[in-house]
Amino acid sequence: MASSIDPTCDPTLKSFIPVDSDTHFPIQNLPYGIFSPTRREDPRFGVRIGDQVLDLAVLQDCGLLDSASLPDGIFSYPVLNPFMELPKEQRRAVRLLVSGLLREEEPTLRDNLNLRQRALLPADSVTMHMPVAVRDYTDFYSSKEHATNVGIMFRGKENALMPNWLQLPVGYHGRASSIGISGEDVIRPHGQTIAPDAEFSTFGPSRLMDFELEMGFFVGSGSEQGKPIPINQAADKIFGMVLVNDWSARDIQKWEYQPLGPFNSKNFATHISPWVVTMDALEPFRLEAPAQDPEPLAYLRENDRHTFDINLEVEITAEGDDEGLKVCASNFKHLYWTMAQQLAHHSVTGCNMSSGDMLASGTISGPDKGSFGSMLEITWRGTEPVILPGGKERKFLADGDTVAMSGWCQGDGYRVGFGEVANKILPALDLL
């Protein structure tokens, strides 16, 4: 548990907007997103509360956020970046004001019907957009269980973990331009693959499409080139978190990854959940991170080594089926390398970090098969297929499959959640 909890996270708080105990968006959450009230209107800032979206641009125009001393029109921007760059104290002032306006005993918004109609919109009536302008994207490999599973498959138990894995957070630079949000389709990619024992590769659609259950965080305030972020200041640079599906084409990956790692097998699509949950909202769910052995080098040693208790699930639904199959139930707490360590290591060379940079965790697998975070592990490289409710067999993902990931922290009678990232696989284009 954290030593001090933001008053906006008080589990006894109630909003005048009714929410169920299992909703992901109670008053204790208040995540930020970018939405348009209609397809013809410009994107702007919103906060999710229950099944409603609160328009922050309207609140600012009405003077209800004046005490936070915000730049004019900051909530009318089409991305969260300008707000993310503000000092943490100023962002917390906004959270406190919004929480106060939504409380059940506060009449300002509750009793003003005209204002409520302008400022509160049904979530299912708005159009969501990418919440952040992502300048750079880095994907890590921070789950010891996942790295071990993959190592066993390809190198055997004796050499499961590479010598560097326990000493630094392994990562690679991803493709920021192909990051999208929940609801968008993903087209099966083409690429080079090679058959077992073949001498030459062939070109065509990937046959081994996979998901990777991940979480990502956004950098709030950046850093100057040449000035690393100290490990014990790294957490203060993190604005908030989202769910991440890092789509993977395993057959393309197998052929291309040596010697420089993933490339076309990863760059075709990455999807995130549209609501960014702030670190303030997650604070009550802080817990101690897994012990590290051997002890990392000094620049990676944390005075306050912590992670968060975030339940994660993945469901696959075949096209035409009425129900899906839950293929994974994992937890963010399993990760061996923390977000602070990822950020400190990324910047230790003097690499400058920018507001909106996204760093993802890598596949989050737990200790047992039911918690494995990819089809590669769940079906153990295709040797142990799963059967969907409609009777269809899956070794990897098929065209028409929808992969839905969800995540939440469980409080006493309430949840702080991320919603979901759900996307459908479409057939490869006809390139030949």
Summary of the structure (lengths in Angstrom):
residues: 432
radius of gyration: 21.8
end to end distance: 56.7
largest distance: 73.3
contacts: 1451
relative contact order: 0.18
helix: 25%
strand: 28%
